Amino acid sequence: SIPVDRDGMVSVHFYQLGKEPKSIPIAGIIDSARHLQLGEELEPESVSPFEFKDKIVIVGASAVGLSDLKITPIRSAYPGALVQATAVSNLISNDFLTRIPQWAMSTTSLLLALLCYGAILFLESFPLKIGLSLLATFTYSAISLWVFREWSLDIGLALPLSITLAAI
């Protein structure tokens, strides 16, 4: 099944830089087609039409002036066709980004805030108060990032960390 939110939206799991879907400039494809139509051999840097055999091909524009650039978690200007290709790749490989429910996020935020407030209220040493609060914050961040990398599970950083830092 495909994990969707209550609005029916899917969170695209963007890949690390360098692991995103392959992008091939159309000029090389047109040049290869022209050579093949004239019966000429393909140049070594040409794109062979056999490269597209049994593949899903998404055609799109990526020039800045064409306004099909999207902001994504990995790039500030990412071609819209690559966003679609990433979503298709997620579907094919069953590699979805999953978010924890809001109640779990709220509970985590409350527990972190209570830990920080408890440290501030009940510990005598000021460095220990701040140190324990910061340790809890950094530990949560590290666990969150690890869980995201290992299981594509977004347990959220913004809400718990903002509440925790406000407690400090």
GIHU-V151572 format. One record per backbone hydrogen bond with DSSP energy under -1.0 kcal/mol. CO is the residue of the C=O (numbers start at 1). NH is the residue of the N-H. Records with the same first field share a line. If there is no record, write none. Layout:
# GIHU-V151572
CO = NH + NH
This chain:
# GIHU-V151572
5 = 8
9 = 5
11 = 97
12 = 14
16 = 19
26 = 30
27 = 31
28 = 32
29 = 33
30 = 34
31 = 35
32 = 36
33 = 37
34 = 38
35 = 40
36 = 39
43 = 46
48 = 51
49 = 52
50 = 53
52 = 55
63 = 66
64 = 67
68 = 80
70 = 78
75 = 72
78 = 70
79 = 83
80 = 84
81 = 85
82 = 86
83 = 87
84 = 88
85 = 89
86 = 90
87 = 91
88 = 92
89 = 93
90 = 95
98 = 154
101 = 105
102 = 106
103 = 107
104 = 108
105 = 109
106 = 110
107 = 111
108 = 112
109 = 113
110 = 114
111 = 115
112 = 116
113 = 117
114 = 118
115 = 119
116 = 120
117 = 121
118 = 122
119 = 123
125 = 129
126 = 130
127 = 131
128 = 132
129 = 133
130 = 134
131 = 135
132 = 136
133 = 137
134 = 138
135 = 139
136 = 140
137 = 141
138 = 142
139 = 143
140 = 144
141 = 145
142 = 146
143 = 147
144 = 148
145 = 149
146 = 150
147 = 151
148 = 152
152 = 98
154 = 100
157 = 161
158 = 162
159 = 163
160 = 164
161 = 165
162 = 166
163 = 167
164 = 168
